[in-house]
């Protein structure tokens, strides 16, 4: 789960990370008022959306008068910002963060993230901050310093100092840098975060270390014990289909293709999407209905997939172990009849009571295309999509 910059900064402030003065605004009037409350004569108006590269998309504006803040706020509030991370649909900006301007002497990069291959938290830093870390990794990988942290021991002071030196910070900033680095690590560890990124972490002309931007993402599976973090969710930044899926207890991720998928098991879902692509198609979603797909649950999954207007064909691929193919077949038949499907449907069943499941579908009299294998199902659904598009 992602949160906004201002929310991440509120968390980091509790862990001793120094920030520029700032305030949240939901309206143009609030934006101007926030600037009047902040000392100085330069302010930065930042669109609050769940995406990086906001500056390149016009979502970060430097203002020197209250009139400029008013104009900037009017241009951002209620608008959709499109970045390379949001895709062409963009994300709606419904709130702004007004921050005091900072006199920047240097920009560096600092982040903590989960390295699953090493089963460690990895601390990543670079003396070249303010740019996409992906670009830097591709063009100058030697500029990036990585330090893995043993979870049973935690971050050690010598590791924090090593990173501070790698960032090229002066000796006078060493203690402040260690405090900042340790605070970031504690925030990530204490709150079950997946990613904590400060880009840029700046050295001001007054020789202070300030987090000028902040990004945090959290493990969805740990939110049951992080109620405060869970309450920071902004549903306006999330695909409405994913919200509906969560309410129905389904695992759903919307994609850009036109072949809808309903599958049980995350591994089978990934394999099915790969086979669809191998057959020349593009999946419209990842949808794992889990092991207990009742008729009602199956119908909810169908409605969720078909709510995407881009879907031109649909594939149901079920391997029944805990579940039963006859139960799934009954759910599919009920869903097709209740919804009144107008797109081609391919169903592949395997596992417990598979023969009974196939009989139920065959006897239904509905125009359901059946398949024996995963490869056969993928080829048939791509062919059906192509025929429907003609």
Secondary structure, DSSP 8 states (H G I E B T S, - for coil): -B--HHHHHHHHHHTT--B--EEEESSHHHHHHHHHHS-SS-EEEEE--S-S-TTTTT-EEEESSHHHHHHHHHHHTT-EE--TTT-TT-EE---EEEEE---EEEEEEEEEEEETTTTEEEEEEESS-SS-HHHHHHH-GGGEEEEEE-TTT---HHHHHHHHHHTT--GGGHHHHHHHHHHHHHHHHHTTEEEEEEEEEEEETTS-EEE---EEEE-GGGGGG-HHHHTT--GGGS-HHHHHHHHTT-EEEE-SSSEEEEESSHHHHHHHHHHHHHTT--BSEEEE--S---HHHHHHHHHHHHTSTT--EEEEEEEESSS-HHHHHHHHHHHHHHHT--SEEEEEEEETTHHHHHHHHHHT-S-EEEESSHHHHHHHHHHHHHHHH-
